[in-house]
Amino acid sequence: NAGVTQTPKFQVLKTGQSMTLQCAQDMNHEYMSWYRQDPGMGLRLIHYSVGAGITDQGEVPNGYNVSRSTTEDFPLRLLSAAPSQTSVYFCASSYSRQAPYGYTFGSGTRLTVV
Amino acid sequence: AQKITQTQPGMFVQEKEAVTLDCTYDTSDQSYGLFWYKQPSSGEMIFLIYQGSYDEQNATEGRYSLNFQKARKSANLVISASQLGDSAMYFCAMRVFNQAGTALIFGKGTTLSVSS
């Protein structure tokens, strides 16, 4: 099915561990972005990208790395997990910077850091 | 920097009543886009309505309408004839873009509770 696929859906990490949250889309969307959602804070932008090799920081980039080697994939890396990174993470993609209906969200990854 | 403000943490309404969810925004851009999303308890993000900064008419999508007041920098969501299924979190968002791409900046959200 076409859409944005996030894996895993749930993950528990120990402080200091590293991991990669996967995000893949099969709609040939150029624009992809990562958000974290915390209670009372809404969704906050972490990183975004317009295509392979081009990324930029959002509102809360510290502690996260991204790279974009293909149009389809936009992984989010936590190099050394901290309890403050416990959150629900959403990936989204868009086919046009002008399109009002272009943002498709994945179903989210719930991450707990203990 | 762009910013979205939603000042109502929670709203309560009865079925069939109309409800307005407030959203104000701050941007120095002349061209921008404003969105409203619904997030039910299942967690998915559902697109509701969009308003472009150059659109002269308020956007409408079924029971949803956007009360866009550009001078006041407000983009309130109006839900007419509320239903029990409207109970959810609602987010206002603004599109930001530069050479690195495009993404959304969100407000903190408003929880809407609809009772029978």
Interface residues (C-beta under 8 A of the other chain):
Chain A: E30 Y31 M32 S33 Y35 G40 M41 G42 L43 R44 L45 Y48 S49 V50 G51 I54 T55 D56 G58 E59 V88 F90 A92 S94 R97 P100 Y101 Y103 F105 S107 G108
Chain B: Q6 P9 G33 F35 G43 E44 M45 F47 Y50 G52 F91 A93 R95 V96 F97 N98 Q99 A100 G101 T102 A103 L104 I105 F106 G107 K108 G109
